[in-house]
Amino acid sequence: MKKFFKVVVARWLARTPIGLAILGLGWILGRRRKERAQSEGERGGRRRDRIQSQGKQAGRRK
């Protein structure tokens, strides 16, 4: 359903030049976010994953 909503919104925005500019800006920002997430994964995992794994380890010790 989420993908369908994205398609509908993209088609609606693509009707005007301003909408196309908004879509382009969103695309660029999305690529940056994906690249950052990928580079963090290469550095040893995300911070949230490390915190969760530490919490699980502390729970096992009890």
Stockholm file with secondary structure:
# STOCKHOLM 1.0

chainA/1-62         MKKFFKVVVARWLARTPIGLAILGLGWILGRRRKERAQSEGERGGRRRDRIQSQGKQAGRRK
#=GR chainA/1-62 SS CHHHHHHHHHHHHTTSHHHHHHHHHHHHHHHHHHHHHHHHHHTTSCHHHHHHHHHHHHHHHC
#=GC SS_cons        CHHHHHHHHHHHHTTSHHHHHHHHHHHHHHHHHHHHHHHHHHTTSCHHHHHHHHHHHHHHHC
//
